[in-house]
Amino acid sequence: MGDTFKVAVASTDGQNVDSHFGHVDRFVIFEVDAITGDGKETELRDVEKAACGGGACGEGDAFEKIAESLSDVEFVLAAKVGGHASQALSRKQIITLDYVGLIDEALHKVRDYREKKRIRLKNAKKLLESYGIETEED
C-alpha cells in the first residue's frame, strides 16, 4: 500500500461495525489504502473499558485514556460514539463516525469522506491564498 491511514473499529467479530465505543475493551485496527479504500487488519488493540452501563459512562478520565491509546489512528468507527468520548477523541485529532454494518463497506465510506474533506481543505486554502492570507503547509 502507498498512502495509507489508520482506522480503529469497534467490532465483536472483526467483520461488522457493531459495538458502542464505551462498551468495548478492544478495537480492530485497519490500515486503509487512501486511493482504493481497501483495508487490511493490522492489529487488535486492547483498551481499558470505559465502564458504560446503567446510565454512567466514562467515569474519571476513561475516555482520555482510550483516546491516548488510539492517538495514531485518524478515524474511529463504532455503532455509537457518545459526546464525551467524541470530545476526548477530537482533542487527539481523531474523527469519530457512527456506523453499523460491514467493516469493508465502512472503510470505503471513510476513504470517500476523507477524500472529500481533503478537497474542501485544498479549495479553502486556495481561496485564502487568493486574498493574500498564508496557510500552513500540509
Phi and psi in degrees as a GROMACS rama.xvg file:
@    title "Ramachandran Plot"
@    xaxis  label "Phi"
@    yaxis  label "Psi"
@TYPE xy
-84.856  -107.648  GLY-2
-72.3569  122.107  ASP-3
-132.829  165.71  THR-4
-144.624  160.64  PHE-5
-104.114  143.576  LYS-6
-130.557  131.091  VAL-7
-98.6394  131.173  ALA-8
-121.27  132.677  VAL-9
-88.0291  106.301  ALA-10
-144.364  142.45  SER-11
-90.1768  -20.9381  THR-12
-126.378  -0.220685  ASP-13
76.0181  1.08558  GLY-14
-115.539  -27.8972  GLN-15
-126.844  144.571  ASN-16
-82.3189  108.859  VAL-17
-145.808  11.0561  ASP-18
-125.065  148.089  SER-19
-76.1811  144.546  HIS-20
-51.9472  -49.1862  PHE-21
-75.0953  -4.45933  GLY-22
-101.164  -5.47748  HIS-23
-101.688  151.128  VAL-24
-116.164  8.64381  ASP-25
-154.287  137.751  ARG-26
-114.977  144.314  PHE-27
-90.2315  124.405  VAL-28
-100.699  129.805  ILE-29
-118.059  141.451  PHE-30
-98.2057  122.067  GLU-31
-113.596  131.879  VAL-32
-70.5418  123.794  ASP-33
-69.8171  -18.0606  ALA-34
-90.2908  -50.9304  ILE-35
-92.9471  -25.1334  THR-36
82.8466  2.3117  GLY-37
-72.8458  136.192  ASP-38
-115.59  150.064  GLY-39
-126.27  125.621  LYS-40
-66.1811  127.19  GLU-41
-113.289  -23.4635  THR-42
-168.434  162.637  GLU-43
-108.752  122.405  LEU-44
-112.584  116.914  ARG-45
-77.2004  139.914  ASP-46
-133.317  160.895  VAL-47
-76.5926  119.25  GLU-48
-56.5202  141.396  LYS-49
-76.9492  -0.512504  ALA-50
59.2484  47.4434  ALA-51
-85.5762  141.356  CYS-52
149.961  149.714  GLY-53
65.0007  24.7278  GLY-54
90.3602  -19.7303  GLY-55
-97.5791  139.083  ALA-56
-152.416  134.195  CYS-57
67.528  42.7604  GLY-58
-57.8962  144.845  GLU-59
62.6775  -131.014  GLY-60
-108.862  29.8463  ASP-61
-56.5831  -45.8654  ALA-62
-67.7648  -35.575  PHE-63
-63.1819  -40.6019  GLU-64
-64.6442  -42.1892  LYS-65
-65.1553  -44.1451  ILE-66
-59.1107  -41.5199  ALA-67
-62.1362  -41.7037  GLU-68
-71.438  -16.1348  SER-69
-107.995  15.3062  LEU-70
-63.8478  -12.7873  SER-71
-93.7057  1.40162  ASP-72
-100.262  155.99  VAL-73
-95.3276  -29.8631  GLU-74
-135.759  150.615  PHE-75
-122.663  128.278  VAL-76
-110.564  129.351  LEU-77
-151.384  160.063  ALA-78
-59.6351  -34.8274  ALA-79
-156.605  133.145  LYS-80
-121.334  116.718  VAL-81
-72.0033  170.408  GLY-82
-59.8704  -45.9295  GLY-83
-66.4734  -40.3205  HIS-84
-65.3252  -43.8578  ALA-85
-60.756  -40.1102  SER-86
-64.4416  -42.7903  GLN-87
-62.7123  -42.2975  ALA-88
-68.7701  -38.9518  LEU-89
-60.4786  -36.7632  SER-90
-62.79  -19.9391  ARG-91
-100.141  12.0587  LYS-92
65.0529  31.0281  GLN-93
-103.574  129.741  ILE-94
-91.1983  131.388  ILE-95
-104.703  139.478  THR-96
-134.188  127.041  LEU-97
-83.5674  129.326  ASP-98
-159.088  141.46  TYR-99
-127.669  123.654  VAL-100
153.975  -167.89  GLY-101
-65.9724  136.33  LEU-102
-60.3449  -43.8993  ILE-103
-56.8733  -45.1654  ASP-104
-65.0928  -41.3665  GLU-105
-61.8529  -41.9069  ALA-106
-63.4877  -38.4538  LEU-107
-66.2722  -37.7725  HIS-108
-66.2394  -38.7827  LYS-109
-63.7427  -42.5676  VAL-110
-59.468  -43.9582  ARG-111
-63.9275  -43.4465  ASP-112
-59.7698  -46.2857  TYR-113
-61.7138  -41.5875  ARG-114
-67.192  -42.9733  GLU-115
-62.3815  -39.902  LYS-116
-64.0628  -40.6452  LYS-117
-62.7576  -43.0139  ARG-118
-65.5516  -42.9926  ILE-119
-61.1629  -42.0035  ARG-120
-64.5228  -42.5999  LEU-121
-61.4334  -44.4339  LYS-122
-65.5606  -38.4806  ASN-123
-64.4176  -40.925  ALA-124
-63.1677  -41.651  LYS-125
-60.6669  -43.062  LYS-126
-62.6132  -47.5625  LEU-127
-60.496  -43.3979  LEU-128
-65.0126  -31.6552  GLU-129
-65.9977  -21.4293  SER-130
-96.8569  7.9996  TYR-131
80.4853  16.1558  GLY-132
-96.1734  122.316  ILE-133
-74.396  145.714  GLU-134
-123.696  161.245  THR-135
-71.2524  150.284  GLU-136
-74.3456  155.432  GLU-137
